[in-house]
């Protein structure tokens, strides 16, 4: 039996009547951020941002599958007010946020990949600190019921799982792509990430209608 939060999310899932006009300027902002970096030929940031965004899509697909197979709840849900709920745990506002977040965090990386911060590689330092920051934000979102958690192993008492599965590997993949030596490697890697996402959406969403 689905939880109240899961039921609330399914009731508004992909309901176009919820559309709000503020989505359009946010979408334009996403385009502006990417076109600005493309104009500057900051390919490291462009592909780091796309990799970060692609990893979030992957997370949202398996989160939706958790709800399908348990018929209880997703690991995280987004039943609150939104202009459009794409998946049970992903609304349009979160989607656009993750589209920009990878570029924002990528801008913090020092040019010197070997630089140590607090005795650790700076990429690892920013991956850890970035993931911790995101977990803290998520704790606040859960506190106001914008994001809901229904499992005892995914909540404020077990933040390490949110850290590891919710964010940490986003940063690792994004920074890995950022530091690839050739644009070709970046393109291939990001293309593979999105290929997995697209196949997942087509198979589990369009064909099987599980998500």
N, C-alpha and C positions, 0 to 999 in steps of 0.2 A: 504494500500500500504506500503510495507516494506521500511524502511529508507535505505539510501545508505550504511551505516555501516552494517546493518543487511544483505543486499544483498551481500556485500563483504564477510561477514562471511559464508553465505550459499554456496557461490561459492567454498570455500575451505574446507567445512565441510567433515571430514573423507576422505580426499584426500590423499591416500597413496603415491602419487608421490612427496609429499612435504618432505618426510623423510630425516633427516640429521643424520649423524653418531654420533654427539655429544649427541644424546639421550641415547646411550648405556652407556657411562661413567656416565651420571647423574643417570641412572637406577641402575648402580652398586653402586653408592654413597648411594642411598636410601637403598639398600640391606645391605651395610656396616653399616650404622647408626643403623638399626634395629638389625642386628646380633650382633653388639657390645653390645647393651643394653641387648639382650637376653643372651649373654655369661656372662654378669655381673649379670644376673638375676634381672635386674631393671624392674620388671614387671609393676610397676606404670607408668614408662615412656613409655614402649612399648604400653600399652593399652591406655594411654592418647594420644599418637601419632595417634594410629589407630582410636580413637574416633574423634579426630580433623579432620582427613582425611575423615572419613565417613560423618561427618556433612557437609563438603564441597561438597561431591558428592550429598547429599540431596539438597543443595542450587542450584547446577548446574542443577539438574533435574527440579525443579520448575521454575528456570529462563528460561529454554528452553520451558517449557509449556506456560509461559507468551507470548513468541514469537508466538507459535503455535496458541493460542487463539486470540491474537490481530492482527496477521499478520502485525504488525507494527515494533516492536523491542523487543528484550529481555531487561530486566532491565539493564544488562551490557553485552557487547559483546566483542569478542576478534578477530577482523578481520585482525589483523596485521600479520607480518611474524611469522611463526611457523613451526615446523617439523611435527605437526599433530594436527588438531583441533578436539577434541573429541566431545564436545557439542558447541553450538553457543557462549558460554561464557567461555569455558574451553579448553585450549590447553594443550599439553603434558608437557610443561614447568611449567605451573601453577600447574598442577596435582602433579608433583614430588615435587614442592616446598611445597605444603600443606602436602604431605606425611611426610616431615621432620619437618615442622614447629611446629607441636604439641609436638614433643620430645624436640625441642629447647626451646620452651616457658616453657615446663614442668620442664626443668632443673633449671629454675629461682625460682621455688617455695621453700620456706623455709621448713625444715622438721617439724618445729613447726606450725601446722595448726592454732593455736590460736594467733599467733604473729600478732600484730597490726602494720600497716604502715600508717602513716598520719591519725591515728584514725579509720582506717577501717580494716576489716579482710584482711589478706595478699592475700588470693585467689581472693577476689573481687578486690583488688587493682591491681593485675597483670592481671586480666581479663579486667579491664577497660583500663589500660595502654597499654596492648597488642593490644586491639581492636583499640585504638586511633592510635597506631603506624601503624597498618595495613591500616587504613583509610588514613593516611598521605602518605604512599607508593602508595596507589591506586590513590590519587590525582595527584601524579607525573606521574603515568602510563597513566592516562587520559590526562594529559597535553601533552604527546607525542603521543597520539592516539593509544597506545598499548591496552588500555581498553576504550570502547566507552559507552557513556550514552546518551540516546535520550529522556528520560522523565524528565519533569520539577521538579518532586518531588524526583529525584535521581541524585543529582549533588553536586557541591561544595557549593551551597546555602542551601542544606539540608543534611549536613554530618551526622546528628543524625540517619537517616534511614540507611545509609551505616554502621554506627557504630552498630546499634541494629540488623539489619537483615543480614548484611554482615559478621559480625565477632563476636560480643559480645557473642552470645549464643554458638558459637564454643568453646570459652574459658571456659564458664561455664560448658558445658557438659564434655569437656576434663579434667578439674580440678576435677569435680565431680567423674569421672571414676578413675582418678589418686588416689583419697583419699578413694576409696572403700576399705573396710577392708579385703575382700577375693578375691582371683583370680577368684573364681567361679562367683562372682557378676560382676567382670570386663568382663569376657568372655560372660556372658549372655547379659549384656548391650550392649557391642560392637557388638555382634552377631545380636541383634535386630536392631541396627542402620544399619548394612550392609544388613540385610534381607529386610528392607524397601527400601534401595537403589537398591538392585538387582531386587526386584519386580517392582519398578518403571521403571528401565531400560528395563526389559523384556516386561512389559505391554505397556509403552508409547513409547519405542524405537523399540524393535523387532517386537511386534505384531501390534500396532497401527501406528508405524512409525511417531509419532508426534514430536519426539526429535531427 
